[in-house]
């Protein structure tokens, strides 16, 4: 009985192998219609009896190449209209199947089943030729908001130099565009909140001299906001951004926020002075002024903000507002102190006089901020209301109505 069952098992196995080999033969016979042939061969790609044969994967890749070539030709024919979705899909599958073909063949070489690979050189040259099209595929997907496909196409492009399949393809291994495209892969991954992919591609993309700041921004987001934030790596990334891309405000702003939150104002000021020595911009001057303000060096802060105002470029309204802060917030400390005193206390009246004096000092600067940026109420709205309440009830009522309270 056992012999009968064993023979039956062999029979069914032989049938299965024969069936998959038949599928491959049927696909070959349909190669004049590559779309149909590609569908026919799909079962053979998952069945062990045929999936372990590099020729199966090469054949599947050949069908995808035929589909790609047919659609790509339409791009160059007068009046031709290519199905770009079909074009790009076949391109990705061509990469997938030819790469798998190489992996299977190399495994057979390692096991001794084959003496040497026969297909790698041809596959590599074919893929190297069509590889630039991956950037168009990725760009189209990204612009359409399909970040998953954008990541797939950009990723295939960036991964190629590390793929053993291209070991002898110098044009791929030494491609200077790879770091640039890695930036776009990182951006797509960032949109998908795929932190692992962000780190993978941004680590390559950050080395691009012009666009590398994009990857560093994505890395900072990944390290700072992921499921397991890494503050040390976040800080290292931000500092790298400041060093490599000193004109990018993102890195300076985040670094200064860090120094303020950690109470490392002097360290932040030293950093800003070094940055300003290389590249003095209104924004960087403003950041320095804010740090001076946080240090309660109001005289130094006002001097810095006045320099911004004198230049008359960007951050003028913000500079006016911060000069107002240099008087308004010290006044708030006295307001807090007075809230704990009896109105009969002599110090109360003295404090009230100081509050009024400081409010009068701050007032014109908030008004100038309002004049410069009337729509940015955050710079002047609540401050002017507080001051007018103390100094001019009529203006208070008018402003309250203007703000819609």
C-alpha positions in Angstrom: 0.0 0.0 0.0 2.8 2.4 0.9 4.4 1.7 -2.5 1.2 2.6 -4.3 0.9 5.9 -2.4 4.5 6.8 -3.1 4.1 6.1 -6.8 0.9 8.2 -6.8 2.8 11.1 -5.2 5.5 10.8 -7.8 2.9 10.8 -10.5 1.2 14.0 -9.2 4.6 15.7 -8.8 5.5 14.8 -12.4 2.1 16.1 -13.6 2.7 19.4 -11.7 6.2 19.9 -13.2 4.8 19.0 -16.7 2.0 21.5 -16.2 4.3 24.4 -15.4 6.7 23.5 -18.2 3.7 23.5 -20.5 2.9 27.0 -19.3 6.4 28.2 -20.2 6.1 26.6 -23.7 2.6 28.2 -24.2 4.0 31.6 -23.2 6.9 31.2 -25.6 4.4 30.4 -28.4 2.5 33.6 -27.6 5.5 35.9 -27.6 4.1 37.8 -30.7 1.5 39.1 -28.2 3.7 40.0 -25.3 0.8 41.2 -23.1 -0.9 37.8 -23.4 2.4 36.0 -23.0 3.2 37.9 -19.8 -0.1 36.8 -18.4 0.4 33.2 -19.4 3.8 32.9 -17.7 2.8 34.3 -14.4 1.9 31.0 -12.7 5.4 29.7 -13.6 7.0 32.5 -11.6 5.6 31.2 -8.3 5.8 27.4 -8.9 9.2 26.0 -7.5 9.6 23.7 -10.5 10.0 26.6 -12.9 10.7 29.6 -10.6 14.1 28.0 -9.9 15.1 28.2 -13.5 16.7 31.5 -14.6 15.4 31.1 -18.1 11.8 31.4 -16.7 12.6 34.8 -15.3 14.5 35.9 -18.3 11.5 35.0 -20.5 9.2 36.9 -18.2 11.5 39.9 -18.4 11.7 39.6 -22.2 7.9 39.9 -22.4 8.0 43.0 -20.3 10.8 44.4 -22.4 8.7 43.9 -25.6 5.7 45.6 -23.9 8.0 48.5 -22.9 9.6 48.7 -26.4 6.2 48.9 -28.1 5.0 51.7 -25.9 8.3 53.5 -25.9 8.4 53.6 -29.7 5.1 55.5 -29.7 6.8 58.3 -27.8 9.0 59.0 -30.9 6.4 58.4 -33.7 4.6 61.5 -35.1 1.2 61.6 -33.5 2.0 58.6 -31.3 0.4 58.3 -27.9 2.0 56.0 -25.5 0.2 54.5 -22.5 2.7 55.7 -19.9 1.1 53.7 -17.1 1.7 50.6 -19.2 5.2 51.7 -20.2 6.3 52.4 -16.6 4.7 49.2 -15.2 6.5 47.1 -17.7 9.7 48.9 -17.0 9.5 48.1 -13.2 8.6 44.5 -13.9 11.5 44.2 -16.4 13.8 45.3 -13.6 12.2 42.9 -11.1 12.3 39.9 -13.4 15.8 40.4 -14.8 17.1 41.0 -11.3 15.5 37.8 -10.1 16.9 35.9 -13.1 20.4 37.0 -12.1 19.8 36.0 -8.5 18.6 32.5 -9.5 21.5 32.1 -11.9 24.1 33.2 -9.4 22.6 30.8 -6.8 23.2 28.0 -9.3 26.7 29.1 -9.9 27.3 29.1 -6.1 25.9 25.6 -5.7 28.0 24.3 -8.6 25.0 23.5 -10.8 26.4 26.0 -13.3 30.0 26.7 -14.0 29.5 30.4 -14.8 26.7 32.8 -15.3 25.6 33.2 -18.9 22.9 35.9 -18.7 24.3 38.6 -16.4 26.1 40.7 -19.0 23.2 40.9 -21.4 20.7 41.6 -18.7 22.9 44.3 -17.2 23.3 46.1 -20.5 19.6 46.0 -21.3 18.6 47.4 -17.9 21.4 50.0 -17.9 20.0 51.3 -21.2 16.4 51.7 -19.9 17.4 52.8 -16.4 17.2 56.6 -17.1 13.5 56.2 -17.9 12.9 55.4 -14.2 13.5 59.0 -13.4 10.6 60.0 -15.7 8.4 57.3 -14.2 9.2 58.5 -10.7 8.6 62.2 -11.6 5.3 61.5 -13.2 4.1 59.5 -10.2 5.4 62.1 -7.7 3.7 65.0 -9.5 0.4 63.0 -9.6 0.7 62.4 -5.8 1.3 58.7 -6.2 4.2 58.6 -3.8 4.2 54.8 -3.5 5.0 54.5 -7.2 7.4 57.4 -7.1 9.3 55.7 -4.3 9.3 52.4 -6.3 10.7 54.0 -9.5 13.2 56.3 -7.8 14.2 53.5 -5.5 15.0 51.2 -8.5 17.2 53.8 -10.0 19.1 54.5 -6.8 19.5 50.9 -5.8 21.0 49.9 -9.1 24.7 50.8 -8.4 24.6 48.5 -5.3 23.1 45.6 -7.3 25.7 42.9 -8.1 24.0 42.6 -11.5 25.7 45.9 -12.5 29.1 45.0 -11.2 30.7 45.6 -14.6 28.5 48.5 -15.7 30.7 51.5 -14.9 28.0 53.9 -16.2 25.7 52.7 -13.5 28.2 52.3 -10.7 29.7 55.7 -11.2 26.4 57.5 -12.0 26.7 61.0 -10.5 22.9 61.5 -10.8 22.3 58.8 -8.2 22.5 61.1 -5.1 20.2 63.6 -6.8 17.5 61.0 -7.5 18.0 59.6 -3.9 16.7 63.0 -2.7 13.5 62.5 -4.6 13.2 59.0 -3.3 13.6 60.3 0.2 10.9 63.0 -0.4 8.5 60.3 -1.7 9.2 58.1 1.4 8.7 61.1 3.6 5.3 61.7 2.1 4.5 58.1 2.9 5.9 58.4 6.4 8.1 55.4 5.6 11.0 56.2 7.9 13.0 53.2 7.0 13.0 54.2 3.3 13.7 57.8 4.2 16.8 56.8 6.1 17.9 54.5 3.4 17.7 57.0 0.5 18.3 60.2 2.4 21.6 58.8 3.6 22.7 58.7 -0.1 20.9 61.9 -1.2 22.4 64.1 1.5 25.7 64.0 -0.3 24.4 65.9 -3.3 26.0 69.4 -3.1 23.0 71.3 -4.3 19.9 69.3 -3.4 21.2 67.3 -0.4 19.4 69.6 2.0 16.2 67.9 1.0 17.4 64.6 2.3 18.7 66.1 5.5 15.3 67.7 6.1 13.6 64.3 5.6 16.1 62.7 7.9 15.5 65.2 10.6 11.7 64.5 10.3 12.3 60.8 10.4 14.5 61.0 13.5 12.4 63.6 15.3 8.9 62.4 14.7 9.0 58.7 14.2 7.5 56.0 16.5 10.9 55.9 18.2 12.4 59.4 18.0 16.1 59.7 18.3 17.0 63.1 19.6 20.8 62.5 19.3 20.5 61.6 15.5 18.1 64.5 15.0 20.5 67.0 16.5 23.5 65.6 14.5 21.4 65.8 11.3 20.4 69.4 12.0 24.0 70.4 12.7 25.1 68.7 9.5 22.5 70.7 7.6 23.7 74.0 9.2 27.3 73.1 8.2 26.6 71.9 4.7 23.7 74.2 3.8 24.1 77.4 5.8 21.7 79.3 3.6 18.8 77.0 4.4 16.7 78.5 7.1 15.1 75.2 8.2 18.3 74.0 9.9 19.2 77.3 11.6 15.6 77.7 12.9 15.4 74.2 14.3 18.9 74.4 15.9 18.1 77.8 17.6 14.8 76.4 18.9 16.8 73.5 20.4 19.3 75.9 22.1 16.4 77.9 23.5 14.5 74.9 24.8 17.7 73.5 26.4 18.7 76.8 27.8 21.9 76.9 25.8 21.6 80.5 24.6 25.3 81.3 24.7 26.1 78.2 22.6 23.3 79.3 20.1 24.7 82.8 19.9 28.2 81.6 19.2 26.7 79.4 16.4 24.8 82.3 14.9 27.8 84.6 14.9 29.7 81.9 13.0 26.8 81.6 10.5 26.5 85.3 10.1 30.2 85.7 9.4 29.7 83.6 6.3 26.2 84.6 5.3 24.4 87.5 6.8 20.7 87.5 5.9 17.7 89.2 7.6 16.4 85.8 8.8 19.7 84.9 10.5 19.9 88.4 12.0 16.4 87.9 13.3 17.3 84.5 14.9 20.3 86.2 16.6 18.1 88.9 17.9 15.6 86.4 19.3 18.4 84.6 21.1 19.6 87.9 22.6 16.0 88.5 23.6 15.8 85.1 25.3 19.0 85.9 27.1 17.3 89.2 28.3 20.0 91.2 26.6 17.3 93.6 25.5 19.8 96.3 24.5 21.7 93.9 22.2 18.5 92.5 20.8 17.1 96.0 20.0 20.4 96.8 18.2 20.1 93.7 16.1 16.5 94.3 15.2 17.2 97.9 14.3 19.8 96.7 11.9 17.2 94.5 10.2 14.8 97.5 10.0 17.6 99.7 8.6 18.3 97.3 5.8 14.6 97.4 4.9 14.4 93.9 3.4 12.7 90.9 5.1 11.6 90.5 8.7 11.0 94.2 9.2 7.6 93.7 10.8 8.9 90.9 12.9 11.8 93.1 14.1 9.4 95.9 15.1 7.3 93.4 17.0 10.3 91.9 18.9 11.5 95.4 19.9 8.0 95.9 21.3 8.4 92.6 23.2 11.6 93.9 24.8 9.4 96.4 26.8 6.0 94.6 26.9 7.1 91.4 28.5 9.2 93.0 31.2 6.1 94.9 31.9 4.2 91.7 32.3 6.5 90.6 35.0 5.6 93.7 37.0 1.9 93.1 36.2 2.3 89.6 37.8 4.0 91.1 40.8 1.2 93.7 41.2 -1.4 91.0 41.1 0.0 89.8 44.4 0.1 93.2 46.1 -2.6 95.2 47.8 -3.6 98.4 45.9 -2.9 100.3 49.1 0.7 99.1 49.0 3.0 102.0 48.0 4.9 99.7 45.7 1.7 99.0 43.7 1.5 102.6 42.5 5.2 102.6 41.7 4.8 99.4 39.7 1.8 100.9 37.8 3.9 103.8 36.7 6.6 101.4 35.5 4.0 99.4 33.6 2.6 102.5 31.9 6.1 103.6 31.0 7.1 100.3 29.4 3.8 100.1 27.6 4.3 103.5 26.1 7.8 102.5 25.0 6.5 99.3 23.3 3.4 100.9 21.7 4.9 102.5 18.6 6.8 99.4 17.6 3.7 97.2 17.7 1.9 99.9 15.7 4.7 99.8 13.1 4.5 96.0 13.0 0.7 96.4 12.3 1.4 98.9 9.6 4.0 96.7 8.0 2.0 93.4 8.2 -1.7 94.2 9.0 -2.7 90.6 8.2 -0.3 89.1 10.6 -2.2 89.8 13.8 0.0 87.4 15.8 2.7 90.1 15.7 0.7 92.9 17.2 -3.0 92.0 18.0 -3.0 90.9 21.6 -0.1 93.2 22.6 -1.9 96.3 21.3 -5.1 95.3 23.0 -3.4 95.0 26.3 -1.6 98.3 25.9 -4.7 100.2 24.7 -6.7 98.8 27.6 -4.2 100.4 29.9 -3.5 103.7 27.9 -6.4 104.4 25.6 -9.9 102.8 26.0 -11.2 104.4 22.8 -8.4 102.8 20.7 -9.0 99.6 22.6 -12.7 99.5 21.6 -11.8 100.3 18.0 -9.2 97.5 17.8 -11.4 95.0 19.6 -14.0 95.7 16.9 -11.4 95.4 14.1 -10.2 92.0 15.5 -13.8 90.8 15.6 -13.9 90.2 19.4 
